[in-house]
C-alpha cells in the first residue's frame, strides 16, 4: 500500500513535470539560439587575413609514440614549406617509443628528445617534457610562437606562411583547416573527415569573424610563446579542450585561418574509433569539471578571477573606456560560448527524458492506464510511421501497463533518434557541396554511402559520453600506417 501511494503521488506530478521539462527546453533553446547565427555566417563567410608585414620565428612541436610509418612524411612536408627555413625549427619528442621514430626524425633534421615514463603516457605529458627541454636548451622566448602537430599530419606548402599572416595580425592563438588524407579509405574515416569540415563551417569560421574564441582540436594550431612561458600545463586525456577552456577564461581569442590547410589520418577500425571517442568524451567531462567553474564566473565577473597559473599572464586592456567595454562583452560571451561547448548537454537531456517520460510517466499509467500508438512521438519520422501503421492500444492500470509504457517510451526515443539520423544526412550533403574543391576526389557512390553513414559519428559521440561518466579511461595511442605523402595529395589535386 505504501509503495502504491508513492507511485500514485509521483504519477500525479506528471503534468507539472512536463511543464518544467518544456520550460527547461525553452530556456536551453534560448541559450543555444546564437548558434544559428554561426551556421549562417559559416555558410558564406570566413575571416580573411592580410599578407604579413613581418615573418616571425616559430618552433614546431611534435609528440610521437611509435610513429616510424608517418613521422618522416610530416617532416618532409614541413621542410617543403615556402617559408624561410631559418625561421622555424622542428622539435620531436619520441615518447616511450620502441621503434625507429627517434632515428628517422633525427635523420630528417629535427631536434629530437627521448622520453621514457610509462606511468605518464598522455600526449600532454610528452608536450610538457618537450617544452621543458626547449626552455633548457633554447629558451621559450627564442621563438615567437609554437605550432603543435601530430606525427601523422601533412602540411600544404604554404601552411606556415598562411598561419604567419594570422599571427602577424596580432592573433595569439590560431587553428587551421583540417583535411583528411584517407577520406575515402572506408566509412569510419569518412565520418571523422566530415566532422572536421563541419567544425570549420559551423564553429571556426563564424567565431573567427566575430573575434570570439573557437576551440582547439588536438593538432594543427599555433600559439604565442606567452602561453607556455611558464611551461605546458595540460596533461589530461584531452589537452586541447583543457587548453581551450583556460585560454578563453584568461581572455584570449582563438582565431581560425581558413587558408592554412593540413591533412591527418583518421581511424579505419571501429574498435580504434570507439576507444578514441571514449577518451575524447572522458577528457571533455574532465575539462568541464576543471575549467567550467572559471568560465561560469567569468560570464559575470570578467577576468577578475583566474586560475593561479594565469594570474601573471593576464592580458592588459588598452584603449579608451568604450574599447574596454567591448572587450569585456566579447570575453564574457566567449566564456559563455565555451562553457556551452563543454557542458554535457546530451547527458542532461537523457536524464530529464528518463525522469519525465519514463519514470514519472510510468507511475502515472500505473494508476490510470494509457492509450498508446505503436509508433509514438512528434517528429516527422514518427508521424510518417503512424501514417503507414496507426495501431493503437488501450492499457488498463497496473504494474504490467507501467512496464509496457516504459518500454514504449524507450522505443519512441529510438524512433526519435532514427528521425534525427535521417535529418542529419543533409549535413553531409551540404559539406560535400560547399567543400567540394578541397575534399579528396571520389566516386558518387562513395559520397552517397558516406552521407548515409555520416550520422553515426554523432551517435557514437553521444553514447561514449554516457559511458565515460561511469568508466575509468586511460590514454592509448592511435596507430597510423598511411604512406601517403604531401606530394601524393598535391598530385591528386
N, C-alpha and C positions, 0 to 999 in steps of 0.2 A: 504493500500500500504506500509506503514511504517513497519507494522508487517511482511508482506511478504518479504520485503527487509532484515529484521533482520533474519528471518528464513533461507532465501537463503544464507546469509553471514555465518551463523552458519553451514549450510549444506556443504558449500564449504570447510569448515575447517575439515571435517570428515577424509580425508586421513591423514592429519597431526596429528589429534587426535589419530588415530590408531597407527601411528608411535611412538608417545610419550607414548602411553599405552604399546606398545611392548617393548620400551626401559625401562620403569618402571618395567615391568615384568622381563626383563632380569637382571636388577640391583638387584631387590628383590630376584631373584633366586640365584644370586651370593652371596648375603648377608646371605642366609639361606642354602647354599650348604654344609656347615660344618656339618649340622645335619645328613647328610648321613653317615658321619664317626661315629657319635653317634650310629646310628642304627646298623652299622656293629660291633662296639665294644660291644654294649649291647647284641648282639646275642650270643656272645661267651665268654665274659669276665666280671668279676666284681672284684673290689678291695678286696684283702684279707688282714686281719689284724692279726699280730702275737698275741699269748696269752699275756695278760697284765702282766707286772712285778709287778705292784702295783694295789691294789684295792682302788679306790677313793670313797669319800663320796658324796652322792647325796641327793638333795631334789626332791621329786616327787610332781608335782603341778597339781591339777585337779580343773577346774572350772565347777560347776554343777548347773543346774537350774531344779528343779523338776525331779530328776533322781533317785527316790527311787527304780525303777524297775531294775536298772542296776548297780548302784554305788557299791553295796555290792560285786557283782561278780568281778568287776575290782579290788577292794582292796584285795579280796581273791586271785586273780591271782598274785598280787604284793607280798603278804605275802608268796606265794609258790615259790618264786624265789630261785634259788640255790646260791644267793649272800648273804654275811653276813648281817644279819638283823640290826646289829648296824651301818652299813654304809649307810643306807638310811632311810629317814623319809618321811611319806606321809602327804601332806598338801591338804586340801579340802576347797574351798570357796563355801558355799551354797548361791548362788547368786539369790536374790529375790525369794526364794523358798516358796511354800505354802504347801509342803508335808513333808515327813519324811527323806529327803535327809541328813540333818544335823545329825539327830539321828542315822541313820544307819551307816553313815561314822564314827561317833564318837565311836559307839559300836564296829566297826571293827578295831579300833586302830589308826585312822587318827587324825591328829591335825586339828581341824575344826574351821572355822570362818563363821559368818553370815554377809551377806551384803544386805542392802535394799536401792536401789536407782533406782526407776522406770524410771527416766529421762535419765539414762546412762546404757543401758542394753546389750551392746555387750560383747562378751567373753573377749575382750581386756580390758575393764574396770574392769571386775572381776579379771583378772590376775594382773592388776595394783594394785588393792586393796590387793590382796593376797601377792604380793611381798613387799608391804609397811608393812604388818603385820609380814612377815618373818624378814624383816630388824629390826623392832621394838622389836620382841621377841627373835630372834636368831642371827641376823646379817647375811647379804647376804654372807659374806665370810666364814661363818661357814660350808658351803657346797661348794665343788669344782665345781659342775655342777648341772644343774636342768633339769629334764625331764618335758615335757608337755604332758598330756593325756586328752582325752575326757572321760566322765563318762561311755560311752558305750564300751570302749576298753577292751580287754583281752590280757594279755601278756603270751607268751610261757615261760616256767620255766627258760630258760637260757637267757632271753631277756637282763636283766641288765648286765649280765656277758659279752655277746657279744658286747654290746654298750660300756662297760668299756674297752674292747680290743681296740676299735677305739679311745676312749678318751685318753687312756694311750699312744697311738702312737703320741699324740700331736695335734690331731684334736680338734678344738674349738666348732664346730657345726656339729652335725651328725643326719641324718634322717635314717629311717629304712624301712623294708619291710612291707607293709600294706596289710594284707589279710582281708577276709570278712567272718563273722560268719553266715550271712544269704544269702550267694551267690545264693543259688537255691530257695529262697523263691518266687521270681517272676522275670519277665524280667527287671523291673526297677532296682531292687537291683543288678542284674547281670551286667547291663551297668556300674554302679559305680565300681563294683568289678573288671571288666576288665580294666576300666580306671586306677585304681591304679596300677595294674600289668603292664599295658603299660607304665606308668610313670617310674616304676623301670627299665624296659627294654630299653626304648628309651631315658631316661633322666638321671636318677640317676647313673646307672652303669658306663656309659662312662665318665660322668663328674667327678665321684669319681676317676676313673683310671687316668684321665688326671690332677688331682689335681686342678680342677676348682671349680665351685660352683653350686650345684644343687639347687632345690627350696624346701623350707619347705612347707609341705602340712597339716597345721592345727593341727596335732596331731602326736604322736609317734616320737618325736625328743628330742635331748639333746644338751645343750649348756653350755659353761663355765660361771662361775659366773661373769666374767668381762662384759658380755653382759648386765647384769641387775644391775651392781654395782651402777648405778645412777637411778635405778628403771625401771619399764616396761613402755615403751612409746607408745605402739601400741594399739590404741583403735578404729580403723576404722572397717568397716564391715568385712574385711579380714585381720586380724592382721598378718597372716602368710606371705602373699605377701609383706606387708609393711616391716616386719622384714627381709625377704629375701633380698629385694632391698637395705635396709640400710646397712645390714651386708656386702653385696657384694661391695657396694660403699666404705665402710670403709676398704676393703681389706681382709676380712675374707673368707676363704674357707668354703664351706658347703659340707661335705662328706656324704657317704652313706654306711651303714653296711648291706649287704645283708643277713647275718646270723641272724640278730636280727629281729624277726618276731612278729607282734602283729595283733590282729583282731579288726574290728569295725563293727558296724551295719549300713547298708545302708537303705535309704528310700525305701518304697514299694508302696507309694502313689504318683501318678503322680502330684497331686496338691502340695504336700510337696516338691517333687523333683524340680518342676518348681520354687517354692518360694526360695528354697536353691540356685539353679543355678542362679537366678536373683541376689541374694545377692552376690554370687561369682563374677558375671560379674561386678556389680557396684563397688565392692571392688577392682577388677582388674583395672578398669579405674581410681579409686582414687589413687592406688599405682603408676600407670603410671604417673599421673599428679604430685604426690608428690615427687617421687624418680627418675623418668625418667630423668629430667634435670641433676641431680648429676651423674647418670650413664653415660649419654652422655658426660659430661665434663671429667669424669674420663677416658674415652676411649683415650682422647688426652693428659690429664694432670696428670694422675695417681691420687694419693691421696692428691694432693695439695689443693683441695677444698672439704671440708666435711661439713655436717650439724653441727651446733653448738654443739649438744649433743654428737657428736662423736669425736670432736677435741682432747679431752684429753684422748681418748681411742685409738688413732692412734697406730697401731702396729709398733714396731721398726723393721727396716730392718737390719738384721745382716749378717755377712759374707763378702766375697770379692765382687769386682765390678761385676764379672760375675754372681754371685748368685743374686745380686740386679737387674741386667738387666733382668734375667729370671723371677724374682718375679714381676717386673714391667710389663713385657709382659703378664704374667699369669693374673695379676689383671686387666689389660686393656681389655684382651679378655673376662674374666669373666664378666666384666661390660657390654661389648657389648652383650654377650650372654644373660644376664639377661634382658637387655633393649629390646632385640628381643622377649623375652618371654612376657614382659609386653605390648609391642606395640600392639594395637588392629588391627592387620593386616586384620582380617576378615572384619571389618568395612571399612578400607581403600580400600580393594578390591571391596566391594559393591559399594562404592561411585564412583570409577573410572569406573566400569562397567556401572553404571547408566548414568554417564555423556557421555561416549563414545558411548555405544551400544544402549542406549535408547533415550537420549535427542538429542545428535548431529546426530546420525543416523536417528532419526525421522525427523529432519529438512532436511536431505539430500533427503530422499524418498519423502518428501512433494514436492520437486522441480522436481525430475527426475523419480519418480516411483520406482518400485522394482520387482524383480523376487525372490520368496521365496519358499523354501521347507516347507512342513508341519512339518517335523522333521529336524530342522536345528541344527548346532553345529558340533564341530570337535572331540568330544571324541568317544570312541569305542561304547558306548551305542547309541549315535545319529546316527553313521554310520550304526549300525545294524538295527535300526528302519527304516532308509531310504531304506535299502536293502529289508525290508519287505513291505514298502509302500512308494514309491517315488513320491508322489503327489507334484506337483509344480504349483504355481500360479503366474500370472502376475498382477501387480497393477499399475494403471495409477497415475500420480502425483495428489496431493491434500490432503486435511485435513483427509479424510477417510483413505487413504493409510498410512498417518503418524500415526494415532491412531492404525490401524491394525498392522503395523510393530512394534510399541512399545509394543503392547500386545504379539506379536510373540517373541520379544526379551525376555520378561519375561518368556514365555513358553519354549524357548530354554534354559534359565537359569535353569528352573526346570528340564529339561532333563539332563542337565549337572550335577546337584546335585544328581539326581537319579543314574546316572552313577558312580559318586563318592561314593555314598552309597553302590552300589554293589561291587565296588573295595575294600571298607573298611571292608567288611565281612571277607576278607582273613586275616586281622589283628587279629580278634578274633580267627580264626582257629589256627593261629600261637601261640597266647598266651595260648590257651588250650593245645597245644602240648608241648611248652617249659616249662611251669609251671605246668604240669600235677600232679607232685608229691606233690605240695603244694595247689592245688585247691581242694575244697571240692568235694568228690566223688558224681557223679550224673549220671543219665541215658544219653545215646547217644541222645535220643530225646530232652532232655532239653538242652544239649550242642548245638545241631543243631539249636534249637529255639533261644538260646541266641546269637549265631553267627549272625543270621538274624536280631535280634533286636539291636545288639550292636551299629551300626552306629547312632542310634537315640541319643545317648549321645552327639555326636559332633553337631548334628543338633540342639538340644536344646541349647547347649552352644553358637552356632552362633546367634540364634535368641534372646536369653536373653541378649547377648552383644548389639545387636541393640536396644532392648527395654530399657536397662539400661542407655543408653545415654540420654534418654529423660524422665526418670522416677525417682521419689524420692523413695528410698528403705530404709526400716527400718529393724533392726535385729529382728528376731523371732526365738524361739527355735525350734529344730527338735525333735519330740517325739521319745523316744526309749522304746521299750516294750519287747525286746527279753530276754528270761530267760536262754539262752544258757550260760553255764559256760566253763571255760578253761578245766575242766575235761571232759565235753561232747565232746569238739573238739578233745582233746587228745585221747579219746576213739574211735572216728570215724576215726582218722588217723591210 
